[in-house]
């Protein structure tokens, strides 16, 4: 496979390059079209020789797989289009849409196979054993196994959910063809016709696989949370810059592979010259784009570090929040001190699933117990990683 890749994919080792990644996807799609067309032709021949409806149906399945590969090829081609007025973030998500179409095709074929398998259980059909037909099926299984491993390898190499879905579809085809071959052999040896029963079991497995792929692809299209590894990497990199004393409200979203956008609040000492702080922020944004491929936008938060009275109150509020739940953290704490009352203004970060209003009321009540003159104004944020504070403390 490596000689083929070197020949058809320019700069094939640079898989982080979006152009190289798309070249891999197009190459794998073309291989898929050719492989499935070859399988379609030889299985039609096997079906005619053995007079087997199941083999002919399996051949049609390969023809549809060829169509799926064309859909994948189309998806990679469209995803490479540059941004335009209507799509300012590019077209890279088209790859996910093509993956969803492949998943729908998988489920549709699974339902068709269930229907035909149940019909064979109700009305069994006699099959004629042919050594040539059996040999053709065995060869097709090996060819499909090669293509499944090929798609999976390239899919992992370029992190393509569409090619992974194609690999799963090919694995399902292996099971379907194996079931047909086994049923033919069993029918030849014992006279029992298990074609319908085996076909039903394989069909259900295919449908479940299609549903799983569709669910994962839809989740990505809706905007799934970034990986823990990416969040940790961003935290560690941001906190490595001198002058950054804290970060919060990190948001990461993608518009397809290679189109990653993020925003974050970075805390700096309020006494630090604004031009120095601005220069630090500019450097961070540039480094993230050049080194990580992330379009980062940073909001600058100046924080007071030398007000002992405010810092002492901050520690008390932090302690009572930890008592309510160690999963909750606080940031952007400031106090507007007054004669009759003082306003405590801060944000809290809580995991998804907790009741926001209930948590806020508990914190306000505990703060009033510290001093009835305190008034709390709390903004609720959510975090991708529940134990993000551990990352923060260990950085």
Secondary structure as a PSIPRED ss2 file (coil, helix, strand):
# PSIPRED VFORMAT (PSIPRED V4.0)

   1 X C   1.000  0.000  0.000
   2 X H   0.000  1.000  0.000
   3 X H   0.000  1.000  0.000
   4 X H   0.000  1.000  0.000
   5 X H   0.000  1.000  0.000
   6 X H   0.000  1.000  0.000
   7 X H   0.000  1.000  0.000
   8 X H   0.000  1.000  0.000
   9 X C   1.000  0.000  0.000
  10 X C   1.000  0.000  0.000
  11 X C   1.000  0.000  0.000
  12 X C   1.000  0.000  0.000
  13 X C   1.000  0.000  0.000
  14 X C   1.000  0.000  0.000
  15 X C   1.000  0.000  0.000
  16 X C   1.000  0.000  0.000
  17 X C   1.000  0.000  0.000
  18 X H   0.000  1.000  0.000
  19 X H   0.000  1.000  0.000
  20 X H   0.000  1.000  0.000
  21 X H   0.000  1.000  0.000
  22 X H   0.000  1.000  0.000
  23 X H   0.000  1.000  0.000
  24 X H   0.000  1.000  0.000
  25 X H   0.000  1.000  0.000
  26 X H   0.000  1.000  0.000
  27 X H   0.000  1.000  0.000
  28 X H   0.000  1.000  0.000
  29 X H   0.000  1.000  0.000
  30 X H   0.000  1.000  0.000
  31 X H   0.000  1.000  0.000
  32 X H   0.000  1.000  0.000
  33 X H   0.000  1.000  0.000
  34 X H   0.000  1.000  0.000
  35 X H   0.000  1.000  0.000
  36 X H   0.000  1.000  0.000
  37 X H   0.000  1.000  0.000
  38 X H   0.000  1.000  0.000
  39 X H   0.000  1.000  0.000
  40 X H   0.000  1.000  0.000
  41 X H   0.000  1.000  0.000
  42 X H   0.000  1.000  0.000
  43 X H   0.000  1.000  0.000
  44 X H   0.000  1.000  0.000
  45 X H   0.000  1.000  0.000
  46 X H   0.000  1.000  0.000
  47 X H   0.000  1.000  0.000
  48 X H   0.000  1.000  0.000
  49 X H   0.000  1.000  0.000
  50 X H   0.000  1.000  0.000
  51 X C   1.000  0.000  0.000
  52 X C   1.000  0.000  0.000
  53 X H   0.000  1.000  0.000
  54 X H   0.000  1.000  0.000
  55 X H   0.000  1.000  0.000
  56 X H   0.000  1.000  0.000
  57 X H   0.000  1.000  0.000
  58 X H   0.000  1.000  0.000
  59 X H   0.000  1.000  0.000
  60 X H   0.000  1.000  0.000
  61 X H   0.000  1.000  0.000
  62 X H   0.000  1.000  0.000
  63 X H   0.000  1.000  0.000
  64 X H   0.000  1.000  0.000
  65 X H   0.000  1.000  0.000
  66 X H   0.000  1.000  0.000
  67 X H   0.000  1.000  0.000
  68 X H   0.000  1.000  0.000
  69 X H   0.000  1.000  0.000
  70 X H   0.000  1.000  0.000
  71 X H   0.000  1.000  0.000
  72 X H   0.000  1.000  0.000
  73 X H   0.000  1.000  0.000
  74 X H   0.000  1.000  0.000
  75 X H   0.000  1.000  0.000
  76 X H   0.000  1.000  0.000
  77 X H   0.000  1.000  0.000
  78 X H   0.000  1.000  0.000
  79 X H   0.000  1.000  0.000
  80 X C   1.000  0.000  0.000
  81 X C   1.000  0.000  0.000
  82 X C   1.000  0.000  0.000
  83 X C   1.000  0.000  0.000
  84 X C   1.000  0.000  0.000
  85 X C   1.000  0.000  0.000
  86 X C   1.000  0.000  0.000
  87 X C   1.000  0.000  0.000
  88 X C   1.000  0.000  0.000
  89 X C   1.000  0.000  0.000
  90 X C   1.000  0.000  0.000
  91 X C   1.000  0.000  0.000
  92 X C   1.000  0.000  0.000
  93 X C   1.000  0.000  0.000
  94 X H   0.000  1.000  0.000
  95 X H   0.000  1.000  0.000
  96 X H   0.000  1.000  0.000
  97 X H   0.000  1.000  0.000
  98 X H   0.000  1.000  0.000
  99 X H   0.000  1.000  0.000
 100 X H   0.000  1.000  0.000
 101 X H   0.000  1.000  0.000
 102 X H   0.000  1.000  0.000
 103 X H   0.000  1.000  0.000
 104 X H   0.000  1.000  0.000
 105 X H   0.000  1.000  0.000
 106 X H   0.000  1.000  0.000
 107 X H   0.000  1.000  0.000
 108 X H   0.000  1.000  0.000
 109 X H   0.000  1.000  0.000
 110 X H   0.000  1.000  0.000
 111 X H   0.000  1.000  0.000
 112 X H   0.000  1.000  0.000
 113 X H   0.000  1.000  0.000
 114 X H   0.000  1.000  0.000
 115 X H   0.000  1.000  0.000
 116 X H   0.000  1.000  0.000
 117 X H   0.000  1.000  0.000
 118 X H   0.000  1.000  0.000
 119 X H   0.000  1.000  0.000
 120 X H   0.000  1.000  0.000
 121 X H   0.000  1.000  0.000
 122 X H   0.000  1.000  0.000
 123 X C   1.000  0.000  0.000
 124 X C   1.000  0.000  0.000
 125 X C   1.000  0.000  0.000
 126 X C   1.000  0.000  0.000
 127 X C   1.000  0.000  0.000
 128 X C   1.000  0.000  0.000
 129 X C   1.000  0.000  0.000
 130 X C   1.000  0.000  0.000
 131 X H   0.000  1.000  0.000
 132 X H   0.000  1.000  0.000
 133 X H   0.000  1.000  0.000
 134 X H   0.000  1.000  0.000
 135 X H   0.000  1.000  0.000
 136 X H   0.000  1.000  0.000
 137 X H   0.000  1.000  0.000
 138 X H   0.000  1.000  0.000
 139 X H   0.000  1.000  0.000
 140 X H   0.000  1.000  0.000
 141 X H   0.000  1.000  0.000
 142 X H   0.000  1.000  0.000
 143 X H   0.000  1.000  0.000
 144 X H   0.000  1.000  0.000
 145 X H   0.000  1.000  0.000
 146 X H   0.000  1.000  0.000
 147 X H   0.000  1.000  0.000
 148 X H   0.000  1.000  0.000
 149 X H   0.000  1.000  0.000
 150 X H   0.000  1.000  0.000
 151 X H   0.000  1.000  0.000
 152 X H   0.000  1.000  0.000
 153 X H   0.000  1.000  0.000
 154 X H   0.000  1.000  0.000
 155 X H   0.000  1.000  0.000
 156 X H   0.000  1.000  0.000
 157 X H   0.000  1.000  0.000
 158 X C   1.000  0.000  0.000
 159 X C   1.000  0.000  0.000
 160 X C   1.000  0.000  0.000
 161 X H   0.000  1.000  0.000
 162 X H   0.000  1.000  0.000
 163 X H   0.000  1.000  0.000
 164 X H   0.000  1.000  0.000
 165 X H   0.000  1.000  0.000
 166 X H   0.000  1.000  0.000
 167 X H   0.000  1.000  0.000
 168 X H   0.000  1.000  0.000
 169 X H   0.000  1.000  0.000
 170 X H   0.000  1.000  0.000
 171 X H   0.000  1.000  0.000
 172 X H   0.000  1.000  0.000
 173 X H   0.000  1.000  0.000
 174 X H   0.000  1.000  0.000
 175 X H   0.000  1.000  0.000
 176 X H   0.000  1.000  0.000
 177 X H   0.000  1.000  0.000
 178 X H   0.000  1.000  0.000
 179 X H   0.000  1.000  0.000
 180 X H   0.000  1.000  0.000
 181 X H   0.000  1.000  0.000
 182 X H   0.000  1.000  0.000
 183 X H   0.000  1.000  0.000
 184 X H   0.000  1.000  0.000
 185 X H   0.000  1.000  0.000
 186 X H   0.000  1.000  0.000
 187 X H   0.000  1.000  0.000
 188 X H   0.000  1.000  0.000
 189 X H   0.000  1.000  0.000
 190 X H   0.000  1.000  0.000
 191 X C   1.000  0.000  0.000
 192 X C   1.000  0.000  0.000
 193 X C   1.000  0.000  0.000
 194 X C   1.000  0.000  0.000
 195 X H   0.000  1.000  0.000
 196 X H   0.000  1.000  0.000
 197 X H   0.000  1.000  0.000
 198 X H   0.000  1.000  0.000
 199 X H   0.000  1.000  0.000
 200 X H   0.000  1.000  0.000
 201 X H   0.000  1.000  0.000
 202 X H   0.000  1.000  0.000
 203 X H   0.000  1.000  0.000
 204 X H   0.000  1.000  0.000
 205 X H   0.000  1.000  0.000
 206 X H   0.000  1.000  0.000
 207 X H   0.000  1.000  0.000
 208 X H   0.000  1.000  0.000
 209 X H   0.000  1.000  0.000
 210 X H   0.000  1.000  0.000
 211 X H   0.000  1.000  0.000
 212 X H   0.000  1.000  0.000
 213 X H   0.000  1.000  0.000
 214 X H   0.000  1.000  0.000
 215 X H   0.000  1.000  0.000
 216 X H   0.000  1.000  0.000
 217 X H   0.000  1.000  0.000
 218 X H   0.000  1.000  0.000
 219 X H   0.000  1.000  0.000
 220 X H   0.000  1.000  0.000
 221 X H   0.000  1.000  0.000
 222 X H   0.000  1.000  0.000
 223 X C   1.000  0.000  0.000
 224 X C   1.000  0.000  0.000
 225 X C   1.000  0.000  0.000
 226 X C   1.000  0.000  0.000
 227 X C   1.000  0.000  0.000
 228 X H   0.000  1.000  0.000
 229 X H   0.000  1.000  0.000
 230 X H   0.000  1.000  0.000
 231 X H   0.000  1.000  0.000
 232 X H   0.000  1.000  0.000
 233 X H   0.000  1.000  0.000
 234 X H   0.000  1.000  0.000
 235 X H   0.000  1.000  0.000
 236 X H   0.000  1.000  0.000
 237 X H   0.000  1.000  0.000
 238 X H   0.000  1.000  0.000
 239 X H   0.000  1.000  0.000
 240 X C   1.000  0.000  0.000
 241 X C   1.000  0.000  0.000
 242 X C   1.000  0.000  0.000
 243 X C   1.000  0.000  0.000
 244 X C   1.000  0.000  0.000
 245 X C   1.000  0.000  0.000
 246 X E   0.000  0.000  1.000
 247 X E   0.000  0.000  1.000
 248 X E   0.000  0.000  1.000
 249 X E   0.000  0.000  1.000
 250 X E   0.000  0.000  1.000
 251 X E   0.000  0.000  1.000
 252 X E   0.000  0.000  1.000
 253 X E   0.000  0.000  1.000
 254 X E   0.000  0.000  1.000
 255 X C   1.000  0.000  0.000
 256 X C   1.000  0.000  0.000
 257 X C   1.000  0.000  0.000
 258 X C   1.000  0.000  0.000
 259 X C   1.000  0.000  0.000
 260 X E   0.000  0.000  1.000
 261 X E   0.000  0.000  1.000
 262 X E   0.000  0.000  1.000
 263 X E   0.000  0.000  1.000
 264 X E   0.000  0.000  1.000
 265 X E   0.000  0.000  1.000
 266 X E   0.000  0.000  1.000
 267 X E   0.000  0.000  1.000
 268 X E   0.000  0.000  1.000
 269 X E   0.000  0.000  1.000
 270 X C   1.000  0.000  0.000
 271 X C   1.000  0.000  0.000
 272 X C   1.000  0.000  0.000
 273 X C   1.000  0.000  0.000
 274 X H   0.000  1.000  0.000
 275 X H   0.000  1.000  0.000
 276 X H   0.000  1.000  0.000
 277 X H   0.000  1.000  0.000
 278 X H   0.000  1.000  0.000
 279 X H   0.000  1.000  0.000
 280 X H   0.000  1.000  0.000
 281 X H   0.000  1.000  0.000
 282 X H   0.000  1.000  0.000
 283 X H   0.000  1.000  0.000
 284 X H   0.000  1.000  0.000
 285 X H   0.000  1.000  0.000
 286 X H   0.000  1.000  0.000
 287 X H   0.000  1.000  0.000
 288 X H   0.000  1.000  0.000
 289 X H   0.000  1.000  0.000
 290 X H   0.000  1.000  0.000
 291 X H   0.000  1.000  0.000
 292 X H   0.000  1.000  0.000
 293 X C   1.000  0.000  0.000
 294 X E   0.000  0.000  1.000
 295 X E   0.000  0.000  1.000
 296 X E   0.000  0.000  1.000
 297 X E   0.000  0.000  1.000
 298 X E   0.000  0.000  1.000
 299 X E   0.000  0.000  1.000
 300 X E   0.000  0.000  1.000
 301 X E   0.000  0.000  1.000
 302 X E   0.000  0.000  1.000
 303 X E   0.000  0.000  1.000
 304 X C   1.000  0.000  0.000
 305 X C   1.000  0.000  0.000
 306 X C   1.000  0.000  0.000
 307 X C   1.000  0.000  0.000
 308 X H   0.000  1.000  0.000
 309 X H   0.000  1.000  0.000
 310 X H   0.000  1.000  0.000
 311 X H   0.000  1.000  0.000
 312 X H   0.000  1.000  0.000
 313 X H   0.000  1.000  0.000
 314 X H   0.000  1.000  0.000
 315 X H   0.000  1.000  0.000
 316 X H   0.000  1.000  0.000
 317 X H   0.000  1.000  0.000
 318 X H   0.000  1.000  0.000
 319 X H   0.000  1.000  0.000
 320 X H   0.000  1.000  0.000
 321 X H   0.000  1.000  0.000
 322 X H   0.000  1.000  0.000
 323 X H   0.000  1.000  0.000
 324 X H   0.000  1.000  0.000
 325 X C   1.000  0.000  0.000
 326 X C   1.000  0.000  0.000
 327 X C   1.000  0.000  0.000
 328 X C   1.000  0.000  0.000
 329 X E   0.000  0.000  1.000
 330 X E   0.000  0.000  1.000
 331 X E   0.000  0.000  1.000
 332 X E   0.000  0.000  1.000
 333 X E   0.000  0.000  1.000
 334 X E   0.000  0.000  1.000
 335 X E   0.000  0.000  1.000
 336 X E   0.000  0.000  1.000
 337 X C   1.000  0.000  0.000
 338 X C   1.000  0.000  0.000
 339 X C   1.000  0.000  0.000
 340 X C   1.000  0.000  0.000
 341 X C   1.000  0.000  0.000
 342 X E   0.000  0.000  1.000
 343 X E   0.000  0.000  1.000
 344 X E   0.000  0.000  1.000
 345 X E   0.000  0.000  1.000
 346 X E   0.000  0.000  1.000
 347 X E   0.000  0.000  1.000
 348 X E   0.000  0.000  1.000
 349 X E   0.000  0.000  1.000
 350 X E   0.000  0.000  1.000
 351 X C   1.000  0.000  0.000
 352 X C   1.000  0.000  0.000
 353 X C   1.000  0.000  0.000
 354 X C   1.000  0.000  0.000
 355 X C   1.000  0.000  0.000
 356 X H   0.000  1.000  0.000
 357 X H   0.000  1.000  0.000
 358 X H   0.000  1.000  0.000
 359 X H   0.000  1.000  0.000
 360 X H   0.000  1.000  0.000
 361 X H   0.000  1.000  0.000
 362 X H   0.000  1.000  0.000
 363 X H   0.000  1.000  0.000
 364 X H   0.000  1.000  0.000
 365 X H   0.000  1.000  0.000
 366 X H   0.000  1.000  0.000
 367 X H   0.000  1.000  0.000
 368 X H   0.000  1.000  0.000
 369 X H   0.000  1.000  0.000
 370 X H   0.000  1.000  0.000
 371 X C   1.000  0.000  0.000
 372 X C   1.000  0.000  0.000
 373 X C   1.000  0.000  0.000
 374 X E   0.000  0.000  1.000
 375 X E   0.000  0.000  1.000
 376 X E   0.000  0.000  1.000
 377 X E   0.000  0.000  1.000
 378 X E   0.000  0.000  1.000
 379 X E   0.000  0.000  1.000
 380 X E   0.000  0.000  1.000
 381 X E   0.000  0.000  1.000
 382 X E   0.000  0.000  1.000
 383 X C   1.000  0.000  0.000
 384 X C   1.000  0.000  0.000
 385 X C   1.000  0.000  0.000
 386 X C   1.000  0.000  0.000
 387 X C   1.000  0.000  0.000
 388 X H   0.000  1.000  0.000
 389 X H   0.000  1.000  0.000
 390 X H   0.000  1.000  0.000
 391 X H   0.000  1.000  0.000
 392 X H   0.000  1.000  0.000
 393 X H   0.000  1.000  0.000
 394 X C   1.000  0.000  0.000
 395 X C   1.000  0.000  0.000
